[in-house]
Amino acid sequence: MHALEKILAKNSGRRTVKTGEIVTAKVDFAEINDLYLQTVYSFYEMGGEKVWDNTRCAFVFDHYAPCPDIKSASNHREMRQFAQKNQLKYHFDTNAGVCHQVMPEAGLIYPGMIVVATDSHTTTHGAFGAMGTGCGATDMATILMTGELWFRVPEIIEVRLEGEAPRGVYPKDVILAVLGRIRADGAVYKAIDFTGSYVESLNVAGRMTICNMAVEMGAKTAYMQPNQAVMDYVGARAVRPFEVQTTDPGYRYAESHVFDVSALTPQLACPNSVENVHPLPEVLAGGEVALDQGYIGSCTGGREEDIEIAARILKGRHIPPYTRLVVIPASAQVMQRCMAQGWIQTLMDAGATISTPGCGACLGAHEGILAPGEVCITSTNRNFPGRMGSTEARMYLASPATVAASLLNGRITDPREYLD
């Protein structure tokens, strides 16, 4: 079996599972973000009284942090009341950050677990050798009542990433290149296993970036076999014992895709689709693309490594007048560490706006939304019309390095010019 199948088998009390089977499995941790107050309503409508285990579920207030309107503030109030009533051990309020960042930081994510959250980007946690997937309010209410959920055992696709990334090519560029080939519907309700020498050498942040965007291909979950970087990270934090699962030798994937990372250049996902991916030099050859805003943040591009490279590029420089660069660290811990390194000050000196850790404008709610006709280059994960504000705005997805270099010039720019 594949490691993911072993996880499903273990949590469903079975020796084996196979593709297409429906199993009922125990959930190791459940997370509800502040878009999903309906989970609380569904819980009570279905007869729920107390959550099944108040040490294995949490609210994370990240999409509206801090609240931009009365409605979101009211939602937070009701969710806090539910958390207090159930004495949840883990509750991440508006001072914490993005769910997919704060949960690993708190030691709640570890190899071999099943984590379910009301957020499609829960595929992020495949970076740790976990099975992470999203669900809706009714399914989450079922988990809160029983600690279990049904799963269909998915087909598993291998995406093998070989080679060493050239200068100026980052994990965001790699996953955009993968998206450009497999497309937005190429892995619907399938799992993606990222393998290869590039994956084996990746740090935790890079692994999270790649697994995060597996859902942009329709994937139900993502997976990476834990490497030493993961084991060091988890070993210093995990709040529960864990068991690393491995894929059996000779396992046959439903399909395999091989990428030579060493042949890549920086990539862009151009408006208005994550699959509209082109090499950056190709886009530049088509003419200048002027920018109104750059955005560095989210569960895809707001970690220390992302902010560091932006600070390196912008140090001693300043963005042009009438443009703006919004930087939102993925968590309070990330912000504190970046402040200690001086990167936040460097970015502020360069003219950046630093905002509260959380999702920010990634979902088009606040902290940097776009007006009609504006053009933004962003390290986030989606660029369909209306994602960050007006449906008439245009968004280019890129690495934080490309975002920083581009805002420095007020137009899309190759970051390799600034990396020496």
N, C-alpha and C positions, 0 to 999 in steps of 0.2 A: 504493500500500500504506500501511498504518498503520505508525507508527514501530516498534511491537512486531514486526510482520511483517518489517520490514526487518532488525531485530536477528536474528530467527530465520533469515532468508535469508542474511545475512552469515556467521553462525556455522556454517551448514550447507553453505556453499559453493555456494549457489544464487542465481540472479538474482531469483526471485520465489517466494513461497509463498502458499497460499490456505487459507481456513478449512477445517478438517477433515483436512488432510493430516498425515501422520506424517513427521517429519523427524528426522534424527540430527544434533545440533548440538554444537559445542565449548562447553564450560563455561569461563568466564573465571575464576571463583573458586568454590570449594566450602568449606562450613563445616559442622562436625559439633559439635553441643552434647553435653553430658555425660549426656543421656538415652539416647544412641545408641552405647554400647559395642558393640552388636551389629554396627555397621558394620565394626569391626575384625575380629570373628569372621567375618563374611560375606566380607570381603576375602581372608582366608586360605583360607576354604572354597572360594572361587572360583579359587584359584591365584595370588592376588596376592603379589608379593614386595616391590616398592617402589612408592610412589605415582608417578603419571605426571609430576608437577611439584611439587616441594616448596616452591615459591614461590607456588603458586596454591591452597593448601588450608590449613585451620587448624582446630584444636580451640578451642572456647570453653567454659570451665567457668562456666556462669551459673545453671543451674537448681538446683544444689546448691552454693552458694558462700556461706560455707564449708560443708563437708560436715556434714549433720545426723545421719548414721548410718554404721555400718561398711560397709554395702553401697555407698553412694555414694562413700565414701573408697576402697574397693577398685576401683570403676570408674574413678575418677580415676587411680589408680596405673597401671592397665593402659593407659589412654589416654596418659598421660605417657610410658610406655615406648615405645608406638608412635610418638609424636611425636619422641622422641629418636632412635629407630632410623632414622626417615626424615628426620631433621634438618630438620623443618618450620621454615621461616623465620618463620612467624607462629604463635604459641601464646599464647592468652589464658587465664591461670590464674584462680584464685578471687579475685585482686586486681583484675580488669579491669572486669567489668560485663556487661551484657546484649549478646548477639551483635549485635543489630541496631543498637546504639549504638556499640559499640567498632569494628566494621568500617568504618563511614564515618569515624570519628575517625582511624583508621589509614591512611586514603587508599585502602582496598581496594574502595570502591564508587564508580562513576563512570558517566556517561551511555553508553548504547550497549552495555553489557556484559550477559552472562547470569551471574547468581549463583544458585546452588542451595544450600540448606541443609536440615538435618534439623529444620526448624521451619516450621510453617504460616504464621507471621507474616513470612516472608521477602518477602511482598508489600510490606513497608515500603519496600523499596529502589526501588520505582517512583517514589518522591519525587525521586530523582536522575536520572530518565530511563533507568533500568536495567530489565531484565527480571529480577525476583526471584521465585523460587518454591520451595516446599518439596518434600521427597521422603522416602522411608523408607530404612531401613538398606541393603537390597539394591541399590536404585538408587544410593545414595551410594557403596557399595563399587564399583559399576561405574564411576562417575566417577573414583574414586581410582585405578582400574586403567588407564582409557583416556582420561580427560579429556573424555568425551563422554556424552551421554544422549539418549534419544528424547523428543520432544515432539509432542503433537498441537497443531496451530495452532488457537488458540481463537477463538470468536466474540468480538467486542469491543463492549462496551456503553459508551456515553457517559453520564457523569454530569456535567452542566454546572451549575456553581455560580456564580451571578451575584449581584452586589451586595456591599455592605459589611456586615460583622457588627455588630450593635448592641452596646452596652456589656453586658458580662456573658455574651456568646455567644462561645465559643471553638471551635477546630477539633474538639475532642471532641464538642461539642454538634452541630456540623454533620454529622459522620459518623454520629452516633446518629440524627439526623433522616433521613438517607439510608437507614440500616438499617431504620428504621421503615416506610419506603415500599417498598423493594425486597425486604425480608424476608430471612431467613436462607438460603433456598434460591433466591433470585432470580437468582443469577449463577453457578450451579454449573458448573465447568470453563470459565468464560468469563473474559475479561479486562475490567477496568474502567479506562477512560480518564477521569480527572478533568480537566475543562476549565473555562473561564469566567474572568471577571474576578477572582473571589475567589481562585481557585487561582493566577492570575498574580501576585497581590500577596502571597501567603503566604510566610512565612519557612520555613527548612528544618525546624524542629521541627514546625510546623503541618502541613506536607506529609507528614512521616513519620507523624504521628498518623492522618491520614486514610487514607493508603495501607495502613497497618498493619491497619486493620479491614476492608479490602476482603475479606479471607478469611472474615470473619464472614457474608458474603453468599454464600459458596461459591466466590469467585473464585480462579482459578488464579494470576493475577498482577494487578498494578495498574500504572498508568502516569500520569505527569504530565510534560508537556513542560518541560524545565528552564528556570527563569527566572534572572534575574541573581543572586538570592540563592544559588541552587544552584551557578551557575558560579563565584561568588566562593568558596564553601565548598570545592567540589571542586578548583578551581584551586590552592588553597593546600595541598592534601594529596595528590592522586592520585599513586599510585606507578607508574602506567603511562599512556602516551598513550591518548587516547580520542577517539571520534567521536560527536558528537551526531546522533541520528536524528530525522527529522521526518516527520510524517504528510502525505501528498500532499493538495493541495487537492481538495475534492470527494469525499473518502473517505466511504463510506456505512457507518455503524454498524449493527450488528444491531438495536439499539434505543437510544433516547435518553431521558434523564430530566432535567428541568430543575428546579432549586431556586432560590428567591429567598432568599438567606441573610439579607437585610435584614429579612425578616419573621419570623425565628426568635426564640424565647426560649430560655433554658437548657433542656436536655433531660435525661431520665432513662431508662435502660433498666431496667425494673422486673423483679423476680423472676418467672420463672426463665429468661428468654430474652433474648438480645441484640436480638431483634426486638420485644420488648414495650416499645416506646418511647412515652413520653408527654411533653408539655411539662411542665416543672417546676410552673408555676402550677396546672395541672390536677391533678397529684398532691397538691399542698398543699391544694387545695380539698376533697380527699377525706378530710382529717383528718391529724393529727400522726403522723409516722413516727419513733419513737424509735430511737436508734442506740447500739450497743455499740462499734463501731470505725469508723475512717476509714483509708483506705489510699491513699497517693500514691506511685506508682512504676510500674515495668514498662517494656516497650518501647513502651507507648502513652502513659504519663503520668508519666515520671520524668526529664524533661529540665530544663535550667536554667529555661526559661520557666515550667514547671509548678511548680517549687519556689519560684520568685520570687513568683508570684501568691499561693501559699499563705502565704508569709512576710509579704507585704503585708497580707493579710487578718488574720493572727493577731498581727501586731506589737503588743506592749503588752497582749495579751489572753491568756487561758488557757482550755484546754478543761476541761469540768466533771469533777468527781471520778467515778471508776468508769467513765470512758470512756477510749479510747486512740486515738491517731493515730500510725500507722506511716508513716514516710517512708523510701523506699529510692531513692536516686539511680540513674539508669540506668547510670552508669559511674563509675569512679574520677575521670576528668577532670571529669565533671559535679559530683561531690562537691567536688573541690578548688576549682572555680570558684565554687560556691555558698558554700563556707566563706570564700573570699576576699571575697565580697560581704557576708558576715555573715548570710546567710539561714538557714544551718544553726543558728547560735546563736539566732536569733530563734525558730525552730521549737522548739528545745529549751527555751527560756525559756517557750514556750507549753504545754509539757508533751508534746511529740512524742517518740516513740522513733525514733532514727535508726539504720538498720541497714546492713549491708554491701551495696554495689552489686551488683546481680544481679536474678534473677527473684523471689526471695523467696517470699511467700505466693501469688503469682499462680497457681501450679500446685498449691497446697495441700500443699507439702512442709515448709515451715518459715518462721520469721520473720513470724509474724502470722496463723496459721491460726485458723479460727473453730470455736467449740463449738456443739453443737446448740442451736437456738433463738436464736442471736445474729443481729444485723442489722448489716450493714456497707455503707458507701458507699465506692466505690473508683474510682480513675481507670484501672483495668486494662481488659482487653478482653473478658472472658467472665464470665458470671454464672450458668451452669447449676449445678444442685445438685451439691455436692461440689467445685466448682472451687477454693475457698479453704479447704477443710477439711470440716466435717460436711455431709452431704447435707441436714441439717435446718436449716442456716443459710440466711439470705436475703441476697442481694447486689443493690445498686443501682449501676449504672454511671453515672458523671458526670464532669464536668470537674474538674480539680484545684481550681479556684475554688469549685465547689459542694461538693466534699469538705471543704475548709477551713472554709467558712462553716457547713456543717452540723455539723461536730464542735465548732465554737465554741459551738453551742447544744445539742448532744446530740440533735439532731433534724434531719431534712432541712430545709434553709433555702435561700432564694433568695440567691445570692451578690451580687446587685446592690445589696442593702442595705448592703454593706461596701466598695463600690468607689469611693466618693467620696473 
